[in-house]
Amino acid sequence: MAFAVRELGLDPQLVDYREAWELQTALHDEVVAGTRDSTLLVLEHEDVYTAGKRTEDFERPTDGTPVIDVDRGGKITWHGRGQLVCYLIYRLRDPKEVRLFVSQIEDAIIELVGEYGLDAQTVDGRAGVWLPASGGRPERKIGAIGIRIHEGVTMHGLALNCSNAFTGFDGIIPCGIADAGVTSLSRELDRTVTPADVAERMTALLQQHITA
């Protein structure tokens, strides 16, 4: 099922998280009502922590940094400069096919990362897309996924680490997983790959893979 694409802003035009959330909510209402087609929002956020519904108190920042509590699944994570974010306001063909929808997003990320020569994969019991343990390094998360579904229409989506710094992850347990790492395309390739470099291809792969 095809969807419309709307780019909200990529570096240097970073997008405030609350503004994007308000837009998602408005678009969601329109897609539910049948007055708008499914829509993909593409952007980079200003630095922010967001906490999904399963976030525990001990997983939050230890330095008092503010956190925005959101209605998606999953736990706490960071968004900011250098990370490509894609929000899917998408009407599912079958509202029960949530796992299929998530797996299709994972497949799109895996294909994109593979085009850069990286062997990404999913891990049983862990959401998102990972690089396997190697060279004394643990499994490393490169793509996160958090979804909410209401009245058969999804919100939120994916975050792909491209060229972001990692200080934002230092004060939290990202996605509630303490025994694994976080990485990016740029870190793995030892060269800079920005969200702008991959946004168009990521959009095309999502269009290709998502049929749920």
C-alpha positions, 0 to 999 in steps of 0.5 A: 500500500503506497503512502504519501511522503512529507519531509519535515526537516533535515539538518540544519532544519531540526524538528522539535519533538512536540511539534512533530508529535502534534502533527502526527496526532492531527494526521492520524485523526485524518487518516482514521477519518478517511480524509487523508492517505497514509503518510510518512514523515521524514525528519531529524529531531532536536536532541530529546529523550522520549520514554515509551510505555514500558520505561522503568524509572531506573532506565531514565537519565541519571542527571535529571535531563527532561524526558517526554513520555509518549504513547508508543510501545518500547522503552526510553531512547534518544533522538537528535542530530544525525539520526534519521527518523521516519514516522508512519501514519499508516492504515493497516490492511489488517489491524491484527498484523502488527508483527508483520508491519514491524518486521517489514520496517525491520526488513527495509532497514536491514536492506538499506544497511546491507547496501553499505556492506553491513550485515544487520539482523534482528535479534529474538526478544529485542526490537529493532535492527542490530549488528552482530557481536564481533571483534570483542564488541557486543551486539550493537543496535543501529535502528530502533522501532516504536509503534502505536496503533489506534483504530487500525492506523499506526503512529511513530516509526523508526530511528536509524543512527546515521552520523549522530554522537553517542553522548545522548545514550550515555546517561540512559539504558537505551531501549532498556537493554543493558548488555548491548551497545549502540552504533551508527552507519558512520561509526561502523563505516569510519566515514560520515553518512548523514540522514540526508544521504540515506533519507530518499533510499530509506523512503523508497525501501519502506514503500517497497517493503510495507504491505501490511 
